[in-house]
Every structure is written in structure tokens, then in C-alpha cells.
């Protein structure tokens, strides 16, 4: 951020301008600018998965009260993320446009600095989970290798005959033993006991095998979230372009920026998250007995269902806009359709409501279902859905553009939205989303959540209490 502030503030880094005409930036200036941008991108890629994981790790799963509080953590994480996004899109962008890019980036840099100082002040009191035992990556990749090596062996009739360590082994390491689940059975061959086993090459444990099963299960859900993630790209592309064609005047002297309507998505999240946390979860908890209120995949399914409703509204509003265009004989790209931009408000609100269920639900699901030693991988699954969703949306738009031009000679999503068929695009998005949702419902019905040995929690608490008492006695 500091380098970005310098490249946009200091005169030596800015091209000279005369009468509003600026010289082309030099290679050195462009190199410094892109270096700062890509450094921020790399830093964000490293920071985001670790930051949310580290925050969740501050809650001890071995303490029932803290385990319940962790559920709230993911909701408030989404709330604060939305608040920061709103502050950036309204306050910082206003500063940049009014006073210059240097000041806008400077405020962001100061924010990063204050956050960093605050974080490091808390280092002495944070909970740090130290790694014990072998490399988790090595253990992870050894399971399919051993399973392939044992592919000709017969699986035992009972899972109890598979290789597993004693509970004390996990208690000593502060870990949880994972129970066997009847899915991806081909991996179970990695835990088959053999009469002649090389001591240097023991069979994998059931817990090790189950860690691999968890990742495969998450991968299946991740693939089904790619289509819903497309909506996060549509919010800031098609919606904005659609809004620029509509009536945006609010009084004689003010025109609503088309992109600002996206803030209603964020505002809806800020309103709905506290309602979900303070009212919906306690209400459902009393009826289901689940400390989350509803299952994680059910929460995600609700979010996806609301997205499909939003797609239907998007289609209906665009049909209405196209009707007005035909009635008024509008053809020019810059002609304003006499239809208020607030017609787009319902779809923004619906997508904000969908994100209330979907974003926090995905983050919690991938964190909770990931192997205990690979929590960062789980949150990386979540952050990657955002990126893959936007890339897949770009691919979808590209394919639609090529197909529609070939079939009719005119793109559904061209530069002139007053002479295109954005309604066809929204209809296609609705159909694809509905089909994907049906597959998601089928998959989530058969999904088996992580089964951990809860009996070892009390054992672990006893061991930890004994260690604490001995340390106090020595002091």
C-alpha cells in the first residue's frame, strides 16, 4: 500500500499533463504501479484464508460454550466484512474522486497500519496451535498411494478391523479421532491391516483416511458452488451496465451512480446478519436442537434458493425494460429508458439476503468440515469460490457472446443493451442455477458430516487440567 501511495502521490511518479492531456506513463512508472498492485494481490491471497482461520482458532472446540460462540463468529465475520466493503465503496471512493487517488490510497494504508499494530499488540494473548507429528501434506498424499498399493486386497467386513490408533494417541496430541464413514470406500484400503507389515511402512489410520474423505467431500460441494458464485460477478457487471440505461435522476441536480445501487446488497447483509444471529438461530435452535439452528448445507441451500428467486426477478425486470424500449422505440446505446433504476432494487436486496445465508454458511462449512490440521485449506476453498465464480462468469459471457453472434448475428450482451437480449442471459442463468440447485440438493442429502470422537473431549480436559495444576504447583 505504501508503494501504491507513492506512485499515485509523488509528482516524479506521475505523467505530466497539459490542458487535460497527459503523456503516456513511462515503463518505470508502470512497473512500480503494477508491482504494488500485484504485491497487494499476493498479500491478500495469503492473508484472507489465514486471517479467518486464525480468528476461528481462538475458540476452543474442547469447551462447549466456546464451540457455540464459534458459530456466531462466522456470522459476525461476514457482518464486519460487509461493513468494511460499504465503507470502502462509499467513503474511500468519495475521497478518491474528490481529493485524489493518493489520499484515498493513503487512508487505506493507514487503516492497514492501524490494523497491523492492533493485531501485533494481541500476539501475547492469542492461542497458537502448534503443529505436531508428521507433515500433514505427506500424510494426505500417502493415503491414495497406499490405497492403490492395496487395491487387490479385500476390505474387512467391519470397519473396526481397519487400522486405528488408541484414543490416548490423539489425546496426547490435543487432536480428535475421526470416526469411519461409509463413503469413498476405495480409500479404506489404505487402512487394511496385513500380517506382514513393514515397520517403516505401517498402514494408514482410519483418521488419516477420513481426512482425505473430508477433502473429497468438500471438493464436491465446492464444484456445485461455482454456478451460485457467478451471481457475485453479475452484481457488479450486468447490473451496473443495465442501470446506466435507466432513469437515474433524483431531483433536478442529482443523478444516482449506477454502481452505487450495489451498496443495497451490502446494506441488506448488514441488516439481515444481526437478525439471523439474534432471532433466527435461537428460534431454530429450540426446534431442531442444533447449536447452529440448521445444518450448514441447509443454510447454503437456502441462500442458493434465494439466488434463483433473484434470477427470476432479474428476468422479469428486464422483460419490463425491453417492453418500455419497444413502446418508446428506443434504439440508441446512450438513450435513457424512461424506467426508474429503483426497479433493480428488489434483485439487489434478494441477493443481499442470499449472501447472508450463503457467504457465512460457506465459510463455516469449509472451515468446520476440513481436517483439523488443514483448516487454512478449508477457508482457501471458500475464498477460491469467489475467484472461480468470477472467472467462470467471464467464460459464460464469452460463450454466450460467441454463440448468440453465430446464431443471430447479434450478441445477447453487446455494448448497446437497448438493442440486446439481456433477458435471455438472465433466463439462461436461472435455468442453469435451478439445475445446479437440484444436483446440490441431491448431493447434500447424501453428504455425511465429519464424525469426531466426542468422548475424548472430557479426557483431553482432564489431561489439560492436570498439566495446569502441576504448573501452578511448581510456581
N, C-alpha and C positions, 0 to 999 in steps of 0.2 A: 504493500500500500504506500509506503514511503517513496519508493521509486516512481510509482504512478503519480503521486502528488508532485514530485519534482518535474516529471516530464510534461505535466499539464500546467505548471505554475511558472517556472523559470523561463524568462524570455529566450535564453540561449537554446532551449529545447523546443521552442515553438517557431513555426514558419512565419516569416514577416508578411504582413498584409497591407495592401494599399487600396483604399476605396472599396473595401469589402472583398477584394480579390486577393487570395492568399497563394503564396508559392507552394509548390509541392514539397512535402516533408522529405528531408534527406534520409538516406539509408540508415545512418546512425540514429537519428531520432526515432524512426520507425522500429528499429531493432530494440531500442531501450523501452519503447512503449509496449511492444509485443512481449518482450522479456518480462515486464512487470505483470501483464495480463496473464501469461501462462504460468508465472510463479504463483499468482493468486489461485489459479485453477488447480494447480498441483497441490497447493496447501489446503484448499477446500476439499479436494478428493481424499486427502489423508485425514483431515480434521473431522469432517462430518460423521463418518462411521464410528470413529473412536470417541468423539465427544458425547454422542447419545449413549453409547455403550458404557463409558466411564460413569456417566450420571446414574444409569440404571444399576451399575455395580455397587453404588453406595448403599443400596438397600440389601440387607442380608436375608436371603431366601430361607435360612435356617430359623429365622424369627417370624412367626406367623403374622404379627402386626406389620412388620416391615414388608412382608410379601404382599399384603393387601395394599399398602401405600405405593408399592411399585406400579400397580395398575393405574393409580392416579397420576403417577409421574409421566407416563406416556401421553395422557390427555393434556396435561399442563405443558408438556414439551411442545405439542402441536399448537397450543394456545400462544405460547411465547414466540414460536417461530412465525406464526401468522402476524402477531403484533409487530415483530421486527420487520417483516415484509411490508406491512402497511406503513410503518414509519419511513422505510426506505423509499417506497414508491410515491409517498406524498411529501414528506418533509425534505428529504435529501435531494430528490429530483427537483423540487421547487427551488432549493438553494442553488443547485447547479445551473438551472435555467436563468435565475435572477442575478446571481453574483459570479458565476463562472464554475468551470469544471474543477479547477484547483481547490476551491473552498469546499465543494461537495465531496471530493475525494479526501480532503483534509479532515472533515468531520468523521468520515468513515474510518480513517486511520486512527484518529483519537479514540473512537469507540473501540477499535481493536486493541489499542494500547491499554485503555482502562480495563477492558475485559481480561487481558493477559495478566495485568498486575493483580487484579482481584483473584484470578484463578491461582496464581502462584502464592498468594497470601494464605490460601487454604490448603496448600500441599501438606503441612504437618498433620492435619486432621482428616485427610481423605483416607478412604480404605483402598489399599493396594492389594490386588490379587496376584501373588507371585506364582510363576509357572513352576510346576513340579513334575518330575518324571521326564519321559522321552519327548522328542519333538512331536507335536500334535499333527503336523503335516505328514511326517514319516508314518505315524500310526494310521492316519487317514488313508494314505495310498497303499499301505501294506494289506489292508482288508481285501480289496478286489484282487490283488496279486495272489494272496493265499487262497481265496475262494476259487480262483481259476486253477490254481495248482491242485486243489482238492475236488475239481469238478466231477471226477468219476466216482467219488465216494458217495455212499448212501447217507442221507440225513437221518439222524436218530428219530424214533417215533415221538419222543418227548423233548421239548426244549431244555428241560432240566439236565439232560445228558450232555449238553454243549458245555464248552469250557467257560468258566467264570471264576473270578477271584472271590475270596471271602469278603464279607461286608467290612471287616476291620481294615482291609486294604484301602478301601475308599474313605473310611472314617479318618484314618491316619493322614490322608492327603486332603481332607476337607472337601471331598467330592461326593457326588451322588451316583449310586449304582442305577443303571437304566435297565428296566425290565425288557424281556424279549417281546417282540411284536410280530404277528403273522403276516408280514409284508416283505417284499423283496427277498424271498426265501433263498434265492441263489447265493446271497451274501452269507447266509448262515453256515455255509460250508467252510468258511474261514475259521469257525469256532469248533469244528469237529475234533474230538479227542482221538488220538491214534495210539496204538500200543507202542510203536517205536517212533518216538518223537525226539528230534534233535534238541538238546537243551538250549542251544543257541538260536533255535528257530521254533519257539513254542507257538501253539495255536493262538489265534486272537481271542479275546474275551467277548462275551455277549455284549457287554457295554461298548466295546470298541466297534463291534459290528453295527450296533444300534445307532451309533454316532453317524456312520455312513448312511444308514437308512433315513435318518433325520434330514441330512443334506439333500438326498434324492427327493424326499417328500417336499421339502421347501422349494426345490427346483421346479417341481411340477406346478406348485401354486404360483411361483414366480412367472412361469411361462403364460399362465392364464391371466396374469395381471397386466401383461403388455398392452392388450386392447383397451382396458379401462384407463391405462396411463396416457393413452392418446388424447383424452379429454384435457389433460393439463397443458398440452400444446395448443389445442383448439381454442382454449380460453384466451390466449394471448396472440393468436394469429387471425383465424377466421372471424372471431367475434369483433376484433378491432377493425378489421377491414370492412366488415358488414356495417359496423356503427358509423364509419366515415361517410356512408352513402345516405344516412338518415338525418332527420331534423334534429339538430343538437343545440339550438338556441334556447337559452334560459333567460328570458328578458331581452331587452334591446342591445345590451352591451356585453353579454357574456355567452360564450359558446363552450359547451361541455366537451373536453377532450375525449375522443372515442376510447382511448386506452384507460381512462380513469374509471370507467364503468367496471373494470376488473376488480377494483377495490371492494365492490359489494360482495365478491366471493370471499375475500379476506374478512370483511366485517361480519358476514354470516357465520364464519368459523369462530370468530371472537365471541359472538352471541351464543352459538349453539354448544360450544365445548363446555362452558360452565353449567349449562342446563343439562347436558348429558352426564357430566360428572356429579352434580349435586342432586339431581332429581331422577334421571333415567336409570342410572346404575343402582342406587339404593332401592328403587321401585322394583326393578327386575331381580335384584339380589334376594329380596324377600320371597319371590315367587319361584325362582329357579334353584336357589341355594348356592349359586356360583358366585365367588367373590368378585368376578368381573361383571356380573349381571347376565351376560350372554356369552356364548362361546366366541372365540376370536374370529373364526371363519364365518360365523353367522353375522358378526359385525361388519366384516368385509363385504359379505353378500348383500347386506342392506345398502351399503354405500354404492355398490355396483348397480343395484336395482334402481336407486335414485338417479344415477347417471343415465340409465336407459330412459327414465321418465324425462330427464332433461333433454335427451336427444329427440324425443317425441315433441317436446315444446319447441326446440330449435327448428325442427322441420315445419311445425305449424306456423311459427312466426315468419319463417322465410317464405312460406306459401302466401301468407298475408302480404308480405312486402312485394312479392312478384305480382300479385293481383293489382296492387296500387300502381306498380310500374306499367302494367298493361293498360290500366284505365287512364293514366295520365300521359301515356305514350312517351315514356322516358327511355332514352337510348344512350345518352352521353355518359361517359365514365365519371364526370365531375358534377353531373346533375344531382340535386338533392331530392330524395324521395320524400314526399310530404307525409311522413310517418315518424312519430317520436322515437328517439333512441331508447326511451324507457320501456318500449316493447321488448327489449332484450334483457330487462331486469329479471324477470322470472327465471330464465335459464341460468343466469349468474347466481341467483340465490339458491336454486336447486343444486348446482354444482358445489357451492359452498357447503350446503347441508351434506352432500355426498362425501365431500372431503373430511367432514367431521367424523364420519364413521370410517372412511377408507384409509386416510393417511395415518392416524394414530393406531388404527387396527392393524395395518400392515407392519408398522414399526414394532408394535408389541408382539405380533405373531412371529416375525422373523427373529426377533431377539429371544423370545421365550422358547421357540422350537429348535434353535440352533444348539449344537453341543456346548456344554458348559465351558469348555476350553476354547471355543471358537465363536464367541459372542460377536466379535467385530465382523466376522463373516456374515452373520445374520443381518446386522444393520447395513452392511455393504449390499446385501440383497435388496434391501429397501431403497437405498439411495440410487442403486443402479436401475430400478424400475422407472424412476423419473427420467433418467437419461435415455434409456432404451425406448420409453414411451414416446419421447420427442423425436428420436431418430426414426422410429417405426412410423410415426405420423408423417414425417417428411417423405418417407418411402411410399406411404399410401397415397399422399397427394401427388407425388411424381407419377405413380402408376395410373391414377385416375386421370391426370392431365394427358398422359400419352394415349390411354385407351379412348377417352372421350374425343380427343382430336382426330384419332384414326377413324372412329365410328361416325362422327357427325361433322368433323371439320372445325369444331369449336369446343374449347375446354369448358368443363363444368366450373372450374375455379380459375378464371382468367383475370386479367388486370381490370377489366370492366365488369364489376359484379352486377351492374344493371342490365347486362346482356349475357348473363351466365346462368348456370343451374346449380347454385349452392344448395338448393333444396334436395337435389339428387345426392349430393355429397353427404348431407345430414341423414337422408334416408338410408344410404349405404352404411353409414356409421351406426345407425340404430339397428339395422339387421345384423351386422357383424357383432355388435355388442350383445344383442339378445341371444345369438347362437353361442357366443363365448360364455355368457352367463349360464346358459343351460348346461354346458360342459362343466363349468365351475361348480354348479350345484351337485352334479353327479359325482365329481371328484371329492368334494368336501364331505359328502355323505359317507364315503369310504375312508376318509382320512383318519388315521389313528394318531392321536396326540401323544407326545412324549410321556412315557410312564416311568417315573422315578421311584426309587425305594424310599418312601416317606418314613419308614420305621427307623432309618438311620439318623434322622434329624435329631431325635432325642439323645441317641448315642453320641452324636457329634457335640451336642450341647453339654453333655456330661463331661466329655473329654476336655472341652474348651474351659468349662468351669473349673475343673481340677487344675489345669495349667495356670489359670488366672489366680487361683487360691495359692498355689505354690509360689508364684512370682511375688504375690503380696506378702507371703510369709517370709521369703528371703529378704524383701525390702525392710 
